Amino acid sequence: MIVSKKALSRRAILRGTGAAIALPTLDAMLPALSAAPAQPVRLAFVYHPVGMILDRWTPKEKGANFAITPSMKALEPFRESMTVLTGLAQVQGRALGDGPGDHAREGATWLTGVHPRRSETNVGCGISADQVAAAELGKHTQLSSLELSLEAPGLAGACDQNYSCAYTNTVSWKTPSVALPMESDPRIVFERIFGEGGVDPAARRARLSQQRSILDYVAGSIDRLQTELGSRDRNKLSEYLDAIRDLERRIQKAEQQNASMKLPSDLKRPDGTPETFEEHAKLMIDLQVLAFQTDMTRVVTFMLGRAGSNRPYRSIGISDGHHSLTHHMNDPEKIEKVAKIDEHLVKIFAGYVAKMLATPDGAGGNLLDHLAICYGSSLGDANIHTHHDLPIALVAGQRLFKGNRHLVYQSETPLNNLFLNMFDAAGVPCKGFGDSTGRLAHV
Amino acid sequence: MLTGLDPAKAGDDAPVWERVLRAVKTGQMPPPGMPRPNAAAIDTFTKNLAATLDRAALAKPNPGAPMPHRLNRAEYSNAIRDLLALDTQPGLQLPVDESGFGFDNMADLLSMSPSLLERYLSVARTVTRQAIGDMSMLSEVATYGSTVRSQRKAPSTEEVPVGAANGMAFQHYFPLDAEYEIRVDLAGSTGEGAPPTPFRLKLPVKAGLHHIAVTFLRESPKPEVSLRTFGRTFGAPPGMPAEKPGEMDLRIDGASVKRWHAPQRGVAPDVALAKIEGPFNATGPGSTPSRARIFTCKSQDDACATTIVTNLARRAFRRPVMANDIRPLFNFYKAATNFEAGIANALQALLVSPDFLFRIERDPKGVAPSTNYKLNDYELASRLSFFIWSSIPDDELLALAAQGKLRDSAVLKAQLRRMIDDPRSDALIQNFGGQWLFLRTLANTKPDSDIFATFDENLRAGFQKETELFLANIFRNQRSVRELLDASYTYLNQQLAEHYGVRGVYGPHFRRVELPDRNRGGLLGQGSILTVTSYPNRTSVVQRGKWILENLLGTPPPPPPADVPELQAKNKEGRKLSLREAMELHRTNAVCASCHGRMDPIGFALENFDGVGAWRAEDSGVAVDAKGKLPNGAAFDGPSGLKSLLLEKHRDEFIHTVVEKLMTYALGRGLEARDKPTVRMIARKAAAEDYRMSAFLDAIVESPQFQMRRSSGK
């Protein structure tokens, strides 16, 4: 996708170069921005699975002008927007008496800082940072958040023993018991953002009003059922009512915004999931750019792989599974391969940053100006499953966070503390959540 | 842990004592090296303990109470197929369901979230428009196939005409009587900057599901021989007329509609992608099975609408419908401007109703809190149909429920047999078998083509088919589940037979083959299982051992601790160690030995099968050593020896595991200690019938866990 600036700075033309998606003129899709006095700040959480080879990632020098390390090479062009943070941890991912299952806990704790309940079906964790943010920032947008992954969930038997697959498939928790599914199919992501089928405003309006009446009917049916059920079953169905309220809010928002918003008639949705990891990543990144640019959402969670991912990376010559390799037992050959995967995933992320930087947003600015991204992993040394010294980078607009620094914190400082700093930047009120102990200093 | 507990009152602490029972029975307790009572004493102890636990459970039965259970993806697809005669697998458009205990039909995990509800709304709309034939539908492009050669699969013989070579076949749902454009991209002609394909045809197609095949015709008639070209096996019966080389043949439902001459570029041409765009210039909704199913009356008035909505709701809700079920749906009908749009409105709403999307069992009025009661007949019909078909009950089940006959043991047995014989029970093989045995992950495995040169998409599909046919035989033909471990037969086509080194199997169709070598028979000799338990580039004795312990013996080893000591590449004297030697050294560490002592020997017994299940006598030039010895001293050699060991010394564990897996799946919940007496009861019933699969299924649906429920505590 190529983005070029036109005479009017806010206007952008996006053109798909890939075969899968063709992006039309977008200016008409922007909601009435003139009504919004300031550019909204957006948050993204990009997950790098199964830790990193730390001595290839962690810079030697503290503070500004640290030397770029081999694993973060691809991020060098953005160093002025990047803060590398060392010493952060998600210690609730440790066993704490629950025995093995570090990969389930890797995924479960990344954005929550809450020790997950060890169970195959009775899942329990904590609300995740993206959902704390979505509860506030989502008030202004049609979608409160988007949850995306480059790896479809495991289909059988592949999850961590004694833990539900929910813990490895997703890092997003709307409530302590509702894990949000990650979507990996670009076509479905597109439909989530723009609705399926027609782009004609009248048709969209009719569609929304039809959805509203269906939701009324469903809510009525649930009310009736609730009177016939015991308390435990009632609770389960109340999740359904919560989902309905959320959608009703979305419809209301859409009806308000549709008055000032016109989707171009040549907006085409992707056909499906591209065949290579890299094309898949590119398309999913394009969709996130679109979602931010049209202000459909201000919060995105993006998993480059599942927790404990065992994907081979053939395109860079690695046919062993990622997770298997991370248990390298100090075999230099395996360490080399994991480092290669790390570099590759960071490169994918650098593409993400580059796209944000290249996409105009606001007067003379770009999407990165008003965006704060937390990138990193929920394991430190995956070989021995450490949940501290996590490799983390904050990439953000320079007016939000001063970049070009390597900050080193006391070991086991909660990662959740960083999320509080991000909330502050985005105007999300939050005193604390999970195991947070306060804002990080110096960020 | 056992201090203060009295085995004579084991029922009071059933969860603890069930664990004791299992540990002692499987020989994990007492631990190796500790004094061990003699076999007779152990036998007496375990028998008495089991009997005490069984008596206690009988005195205080508790069938459990599954939560409301959202339809999962497979159930949604099948329910739509059976409700609307629409077989388009719409469930694939829903997010993947979370799973627990190895299955994705666990009630506790099937919850609702905003994004999921959004998908249900969206899919309901698509399904409705397809089923009714919405004339206002916009045209869309559907793409089939792959531009990556290794990801393409040659069509199976059921899919294409005899004599077809390269190409592809698929099913596509054409929503209206209209024109559609079919475009074919040849391999090597796609990608950026490629000119639009010249192979395009716009033609009128009747609404409905149609079978599309695009194939290259064979160059010349050939006798039935194996011809390996690009990793594919071809074979044609003798006497086929010669066709022009390079002719590409497009067929719809078997009838040729177009032939193109495709350029020869030195390699055999192949189809990369087929795209179908439409509908254009629609002439009508057509006469589809879906419309026939929905529009059961012709008068297009309110009475007819009521009939239609009532019929749909009764099937969708799996119970008799009341006026207050119909009223809101009828209002949707009334709100539309014409009859069909009204029915579409009502249908779309019905498909997101909690009565459709959730399986809900209601405590009967007036039942006391926390008491056991029998499910009503409709709820029983649903439990049966979701167990065997992963779908809604059919008219016959609902009629028997209405007559109150379903609980009759003979009727129930006959229905179960009918359901298993019905093709809809493929769902049991795909969903239960697919998840229990990890078959579903076969599609995602990525064997390294540099190492396993014979592996291709056809072989992968063949692995899947072999195991599915094998399981179908055991489920449908009342075979003993012992055959899962040790069978004298399997199902092969030529490619698979050559892969296994079995002679005398010609042609691409699958057929039952008697196996001369006992090593190959049973699941442990099937490429599907052997591949999903391997790494992309080599076998894994640990994964294979773990798979057997977990899925066949029900004693999964815990995941490894994080701080595992590394495998030593060399011994103390500096000699390089083989993998086996290195792992043996690893096991001298007591922590590692506690699990690897059981896993590794079992895995090593299968080392004669390589990472994609081909037989090998050597690995990297070294003769395979497939001998193993368990911590309890039992020794065995190779797959055949392992099978004897499992069947003779571990039969009870295997049988109990089969029961537990089936019950977990049938009930949609994890089993608890209080369910174990029922597991033993079912195992005893099955033993009395030579472990025939039908005996397991009969006993499960007769069990209190399946037929009863405990009322809510209030």
Interface residues (C-beta under 8 A of the other chain):
Chain A: T17 A19 G99 P100 G101 D102 S119 E120 T121 N122 V123 S144 E147 A152 P153 G154 L155 A156 G157 A158 C159 D160 Q161 S164 C165 A166 N169 K174 S177 V178 A179 L180 P181 M182 E183 I188 E191 R192 G195 E196 G197 G198 Q210 Q211 S213 I214 Y217 V218 G220 S221 I222 R224 L225 E228 L229 G230 S231 R232 D233 K236 L237 E239 Y240 D242 A243 I244 D246 L247 R250 D271 G272 E275 T276 P312 R314 S319 D320 G321 S324 H327 M329 N330 D331 N383 I384 H385 T386
Chain B: A65 M67 P68 Q93 P95 V96 E98 S99 G100 F101 G102 M106 A107 D108 L109 S111 M112 S113 P114 S115 L116 L117 E118 R119 L121 S122 R125 T126 L138 V141 A142 T143 S146 T147 V148 Q151 T190 G191 E192 N324 P328 L329 F332 A335 N345 Q348 A349 V352 S353 P354 D355 F358 I360 R362 D363 G434 Q435 F438 L439 R440 T441 A443 N444 K446 D448 D450 Y535 P536 N537 E550 N551 P556 P558 P559 P560 P561 A562 D563 V564 P565 E566 L567 R669 G670 S711 S712 G713 K714
